[in-house]
Structures are given as structure tokens and as C-alpha cells.
């Protein structure tokens, strides 16, 4: 029988509504509901679901298919301090490295006063191998937002419905670009349902579906914009959608042309939601550790690289200006003050980031992701520290590396 006839018969069978309502066991999705759920007709989603990596937080390279490449020329890394010329004694740097290694670190790079003071790798860490930055990625899109603002393509106080036309007549369209970038959108934190729940699992669809825009648009409004701080991961994906529609260019191309090419980074990747689709940017951009370090130095230096203004002038200060709803978060950057022992990602919930003591300086800025991956920048001290790690090690202290380096510098 021809395939099109088979399909027609199947469609006709499904179109028949039973005369008697059929009961389904608990946990079994009603098939009529399933037919209205785009997940069930998404071949990309099912490829991902049937090829789930052993560690869903650290997928094997194959699972990043298809790559949304951020093209870069690659180049010489930041020069290293000569032996005996580091800004703090080598023995103290070695002690910091030992502390980090004991806490599941696989990359530690310290740049001070324009020179690499320490560069160490353990486990899978290698200088030029693409490495998952997890939620460090969420600081990249707000960086690109600066170009859209500087070019006059949008204003931070524009309602996002101006660009997300699907929400022009929806209350969600009243959220401002600024509120979206500052994690004060009022959009929901979807419940964590796990891989075994398909129907209605919004977070699963956001990370696995072949239509990441449709997945992001499915999140509901749960509070008034500008009233609560909550790191809802759809915020970053929707922010990228706003930027792309305002600028008329894919975000990976903007990042390549206006940042990666300028700082000498090598090819890096987001993941497309499907072949020829949209870059998934709310998590898991991959870049070589040295290129993550370049990004940190760019932020450290106010958006300049080797004297050239790469990011719009003043934009890093905008990113580091505390938001009205959370003094520890700006526009894509976490801030080191005011001190709290356990910092939270969701207002009113227990903290997840341990700071055993206050930072010894007031201008620590952070890009951070799961596994305590973090890029620390301290402009007043010309210091950048990149740490990549495998897990939420219970002995980790977010304030230790910065404070130890600076106390050693001034003892």
C-alpha cells in the first residue's frame, strides 16, 4: 500500500472521536491530547530522546548536532608571565591550583595585569578542546544585546511584543527587554519533571525540541514583570529572539563578526534546534577554555581588546549595574556584593552558590554556570579567573580563589 494512503487511513482513524469516553491509566497521556502536542510530531525531539547521552548535563560531542558555529580565526593566547615574574609567588599559585583540583576542577586560568599567571588542566580539560560552559552561556546573549541597543535597533524599555509579534496582543508582550535581560520577566519557572515525562514538560521541550522558539513561547506569565527575580531559562532564549528580529541577523553571526573575530577566538558553537534552524542559547555554548578566558578578559577590560573597543562603550557597566529586583544581578552578570552566604537563583528559595565570606573588593563580576563553572572579573585589580568544574562539589567556596589571590598580592 502506498505511504500516502497509509497516512490518510491513519489520520481518518485518529479523527474519529469514540462514542464512549475512554479511560486511560494514571500517567498515560490521552492520545487526543497528544495529537495536539507538537512534541509528538517532532522527529528531532525523538532523535534526541532515543539517543540521550549517559550524562545529560555533560553530553558527548555527537549530541550537540547540529552545530550553530560561531566562527573565529583562532590566534595566539594571552602571553604568560615568565618563571619568577608572576605577580604573586609561584608557590601560592600552586597552592590555589591544588585547592581547585581537590574540588573537581578541570580548568583553572588566572590572568592578572594582562599576563597569564597560572594555566592548569586536569581530567578532561585541554586548552583548545570545545568545553560546555553550561549557564555561563546566559551572559553571552546580554553581551550581544549591547550591539542592538548601540545600533539603535531597540531600546531596553521597549515591550518585547514589538519584536515577538506572536505576543503583540498578549500580556506577555508587555514585558520589557530590560526585564527579560534582568530575569524579572514574570514568566514561569516550569516544574522539573525529568526525562520520563513528555507531555507538558516545557523545560524538556526547550532543550530537546526541534522548535526552540515555539518551546520558549509556551511559557506562561506567573507574576507581574519587574516584581520578582527568577532565572527562568526561557528568558535568555526569548531575549535572543528579540535581538535577532531587531537586528535581522542570527545571534551566532553577530557574535562571530563583532566579538569572536575581534578577540582572536577559535570556532565555538551553540546548538541549532534543528538543521538550518535557530541557535539554542539558554545553555551549553561550547568554546575552548582559552576562549572562555578571552571572553572574561574582554569583560574585565570594559569591552576592549588590545586597545580596541569591541563591545559598545559603557555596555559592560550597564551589564554590571544592579537590577531593581536583585542587587546581586545586573543585565547578564552576577555581582559579588552585597554578600550572602548562599546565593539563590530564584527569589524565596534556598541558595545554591556558597560564598563562605564576603569578597575583599566590591567590584567582582561573574559569569557562571552549573558545576560551579565561573568566570570572575575584578576590574579594580585587573584580575580574571576562569574555573571549569565537573560537579557541585560540597567543599566549593565561590569567594576563595579571588580572595586568596588578592590577599596574597597585598600581604
C-alpha positions in Angstrom: 0.0 0.0 0.0 1.3 3.5 -0.9 2.6 5.5 2.0 0.2 8.4 1.4 -2.8 6.0 1.6 -1.5 4.6 4.8 -1.1 8.1 6.2 -4.7 9.0 5.1 -6.2 5.9 6.7 -4.3 6.6 10.0 -5.4 10.2 10.0 -9.0 9.1 9.5 -8.8 6.6 12.3 -7.4 9.2 14.7 -10.0 11.7 13.6 -12.9 9.5 14.8 -14.0 10.5 18.3 -15.1 7.5 20.3 -18.8 7.4 21.1 -17.9 6.4 24.7 -15.2 8.4 26.5 -12.2 6.1 27.0 -10.4 5.9 30.3 -6.6 5.9 30.4 -4.4 4.8 33.3 -2.7 7.3 35.5 0.4 8.6 33.8 -0.8 7.7 30.3 -1.4 10.7 28.1 -4.8 10.9 26.3 -3.9 10.3 22.6 -6.3 13.1 21.5 -4.3 15.5 23.7 -1.0 14.0 22.3 -2.1 14.8 18.8 -2.4 18.5 19.7 1.0 18.5 21.3 3.7 19.4 18.7 6.3 17.3 20.6 4.7 14.1 19.4 5.2 15.0 15.8 8.8 16.3 16.2 11.4 14.0 14.7 14.3 16.0 16.1 12.9 15.6 19.6 12.5 11.9 19.2 16.0 11.5 17.8 17.3 13.3 20.9 15.1 11.3 23.3 16.2 8.0 21.8 19.9 8.9 21.9 20.1 10.6 25.3 23.8 10.7 26.5 24.8 8.9 29.7 25.3 12.3 31.4 22.6 14.7 30.3 24.5 17.6 31.8 27.7 16.9 30.0 26.6 15.5 26.6 29.1 13.7 24.3 30.0 15.8 21.2 27.6 13.9 19.0 24.6 15.2 20.9 25.3 18.8 20.1 24.2 18.2 16.5 23.5 20.3 14.6 26.2 22.9 15.4 25.5 26.6 15.1 29.1 27.7 14.6 30.4 30.9 16.0 33.3 31.4 13.5 36.6 32.7 14.8 40.1 32.9 13.4 41.9 31.5 16.4 45.1 33.1 17.4 47.9 33.3 20.0 46.7 33.2 23.5 47.3 35.8 26.1 51.0 35.9 27.0 52.2 34.0 30.1 54.3 35.6 32.8 57.8 34.3 32.7 59.1 32.0 35.5 59.9 34.1 38.6 57.9 37.1 37.3 54.4 36.2 38.3 52.6 38.9 40.3 52.2 36.6 43.3 54.7 33.8 44.3 54.5 30.6 42.3 54.1 28.6 45.5 50.9 30.4 46.3 49.6 29.9 42.7 50.4 26.2 43.1 48.5 26.1 46.4 45.5 27.7 44.7 45.7 25.1 41.9 45.8 22.3 44.5 42.8 23.7 46.3 40.9 23.8 43.0 42.0 20.3 41.9 40.6 18.8 45.1 37.2 20.3 44.2 36.7 18.6 40.9 38.2 21.4 38.8 39.4 20.6 35.3 40.5 24.0 34.1 41.9 26.9 36.1 43.3 30.0 34.3 44.3 33.2 36.1 45.1 36.4 34.2 46.4 39.4 36.1 47.7 42.7 34.7 47.4 41.3 31.2 49.5 38.2 31.7 48.6 34.6 32.4 49.8 33.8 35.9 48.5 30.3 36.0 47.1 27.8 33.5 46.3 24.3 34.7 44.3 21.4 33.3 43.1 18.2 34.9 40.8 15.3 33.9 39.2 16.1 30.5 40.5 19.7 30.5 42.6 20.8 27.4 43.4 24.3 26.2 41.8 24.1 22.8 39.0 21.5 23.1 35.4 22.8 23.0 34.1 22.8 26.5 30.5 23.1 27.7 30.0 26.4 29.6 26.5 25.5 30.7 24.8 28.6 32.1 27.9 30.8 31.5 26.2 30.9 28.1 23.4 33.1 29.6 25.9 36.0 29.9 26.7 35.9 26.2 23.3 36.9 24.8 23.0 40.0 27.1 26.5 41.0 25.8 25.2 40.8 22.2 22.2 42.9 23.3 24.6 45.8 23.6 25.0 45.9 19.9 21.3 46.1 19.3 21.0 49.0 21.7 24.1 50.9 20.4 23.0 50.4 16.8 19.6 51.9 17.6 17.7 48.7 16.7 15.9 48.6 20.1 15.6 50.3 23.4 15.8 48.4 26.7 12.4 49.7 27.8 10.7 48.6 24.6 7.9 46.0 25.2 9.1 42.7 23.8 5.8 42.4 21.9 7.3 44.9 19.4 9.6 42.1 18.2 7.8 39.0 19.4 4.8 39.5 17.2 3.2 36.3 18.5 2.7 38.2 21.7 1.6 41.6 20.3 -1.9 41.2 21.8 -0.8 39.0 24.8 0.0 40.3 28.3 3.4 38.7 27.9 4.2 41.2 25.2 4.2 44.0 27.8 7.4 42.6 29.4 10.3 45.0 28.6 13.6 44.0 27.0 15.3 45.1 30.2 13.1 42.9 32.4 13.7 39.9 30.2 17.5 40.5 30.4 17.4 41.0 34.1 15.4 37.8 34.9 12.5 39.8 36.1 10.1 38.9 33.3 7.4 37.3 35.4 7.5 34.2 33.2 7.1 30.8 34.9 9.7 28.5 36.4 8.4 25.3 35.0 8.4 22.2 37.3 11.3 19.8 36.8 9.6 16.7 35.5 12.5 14.5 34.3 13.0 12.7 31.0 10.3 10.2 31.7 7.5 12.8 31.4 7.0 14.0 27.8 3.5 15.6 27.6 3.5 19.1 29.1 7.2 19.1 30.0 8.2 22.6 29.0 11.8 22.5 30.1 12.4 19.2 28.3 11.0 20.7 25.1 13.1 23.8 25.4 16.3 21.8 25.5 15.3 18.9 23.1 12.6 20.0 20.7 13.2 21.0 17.1 11.5 24.3 17.5 13.1 26.2 20.4 11.2 29.4 19.6 7.8 27.6 19.9 9.1 25.9 23.0 10.0 29.3 24.6 6.7 30.9 23.6 4.9 28.2 25.5 5.9 29.5 29.0 3.1 31.3 30.9 3.2 34.6 32.8 3.0 33.8 36.6 3.8 37.2 38.2 3.9 40.9 37.2 7.0 41.8 35.2 9.6 43.7 37.3 8.5 42.3 40.7 10.4 39.1 41.2 13.9 37.8 40.3 13.8 34.3 38.9 16.3 32.7 36.5 13.8 31.3 34.1 15.8 29.7 31.3 13.3 30.8 28.6 14.3 34.4 29.4 17.6 34.1 27.5 16.1 32.3 24.6 13.4 34.9 24.2 16.0 37.7 24.5 17.9 36.2 21.7 14.7 36.1 19.6 14.2 39.8 20.3 17.8 40.6 19.3 17.7 38.5 16.1 14.4 40.1 15.0 15.6 43.6 15.8 18.9 43.2 14.1 17.8 40.9 11.3 20.8 38.6 11.8 21.3 35.3 13.6 22.9 35.7 17.0 25.8 33.4 16.2 26.7 35.6 13.2 26.6 38.8 15.3 28.8 37.2 17.9 31.2 36.0 15.3 31.5 39.2 13.4 31.6 41.6 16.3 33.3 39.7 19.1 34.9 36.4 18.1 36.7 37.8 15.1 38.0 40.8 17.1 39.4 38.8 20.1 41.0 36.0 18.1 38.8 33.2 19.5 38.6 30.0 17.6 35.4 28.4 16.3 32.9 27.8 19.0 29.3 26.6 18.9 25.8 26.9 20.1 23.4 24.1 19.1 20.8 24.6 16.4 17.3 23.4 17.4 17.1 21.7 14.0 19.1 21.7 10.7 19.0 25.3 9.4 17.1 26.4 12.5 17.6 28.7 15.4 20.5 28.7 17.9 19.6 27.4 21.4 21.3 29.9 23.6 19.9 29.5 27.1 22.6 26.8 27.9 25.6 24.9 26.8 27.6 27.0 24.4 30.9 25.3 23.7 34.2 27.1 23.5 37.8 26.2 24.2 38.9 27.1 27.8 41.3 29.7 26.4 38.4 31.3 24.5 36.2 31.4 27.6 39.2 33.1 29.3 39.4 35.6 26.4 35.7 36.4 26.9 36.5 37.0 30.6 39.3 39.4 29.8 37.1 41.3 27.4 34.5 41.9 30.2 37.3 42.7 32.6 38.6 45.4 30.3 35.2 47.1 29.8 34.7 45.5 26.4 38.1 46.4 24.9 40.6 44.1 23.4 44.2 45.1 22.8 43.1 48.8 23.0 40.2 48.3 20.5 36.6 48.9 21.7 34.8 45.7 20.8 31.7 45.8 22.9 29.8 49.2 22.8 31.4 51.7 25.1 29.9 51.6 28.5 27.9 48.5 27.9 29.8 46.3 30.4 29.0 48.9 33.1 25.3 48.6 32.1 25.6 44.8 32.4 27.1 45.3 35.9 24.6 47.8 37.2 22.4 46.1 39.8 18.9 45.4 38.7 15.9 46.8 40.7 14.8 43.4 41.8 18.1 41.8 42.7 21.2 43.8 43.8 23.4 40.8 43.1 22.5 40.6 39.4 22.7 43.1 36.6 22.0 42.5 32.9 23.6 39.1 32.4 26.3 39.5 35.0 26.3 38.3 38.6 27.7 40.7 41.2 29.8 39.9 44.2 28.1 42.3 46.6 26.1 42.6 48.8 27.4 39.4 50.5 25.1 36.5 51.3 26.4 33.1 52.4 24.2 31.1 50.0 23.1 32.9 46.8 19.9 31.9 45.1 18.8 31.8 41.5 15.1 32.0 42.5 13.6 34.6 44.8 12.3 33.0 48.0 14.1 29.7 47.5 17.2 28.2 49.3 20.6 29.4 48.0 22.7 27.2 45.8 26.0 29.2 45.4 28.2 29.2 48.5 30.2 32.3 49.5 31.8 31.5 52.8 32.9 35.1 53.3 32.5 38.5 51.5 34.8 39.3 48.6 37.6 41.6 49.7 36.8 44.0 46.9 33.4 45.4 45.9 33.6 45.1 42.1 33.6 41.3 41.5 31.5 40.4 38.4 30.7 36.8 37.5 29.6 34.8 34.5 28.6 31.4 36.0 27.1 28.0 35.1 26.4 24.6 36.5 29.1 22.6 38.2 30.4 25.9 39.6 31.8 26.9 36.3 32.6 30.5 36.7 34.5 33.5 35.2 35.4 36.0 37.8 36.4 39.5 36.8 37.7 42.2 39.1 38.3 45.5 37.2 39.8 47.4 40.1 42.5 44.7 40.4 42.9 43.8 36.7 42.1 40.2 37.6 40.3 37.5 35.7 39.9 33.9 37.0 38.3 31.1 34.9 37.3 27.9 36.7 35.6 25.0 35.0 34.5 22.0 37.0 32.5 18.8 36.8 30.1 19.0 39.7 28.6 20.9 42.6 31.4 19.9 44.9 30.3 20.3 48.6 33.7 21.8 49.6 33.5 24.6 46.9 33.6 28.2 48.1 32.8 30.8 45.4 34.9 33.5 47.2 38.0 31.5 47.8 40.1 32.0 44.6 39.5 35.7 44.2 40.1 36.5 47.9 43.2 34.2 48.2 44.8 35.8 45.2 44.2 39.4 46.3 45.2 38.7 49.9 48.4 37.2 48.7 49.0 40.1 46.4 48.8 42.6 49.3 50.2 40.7 52.2 
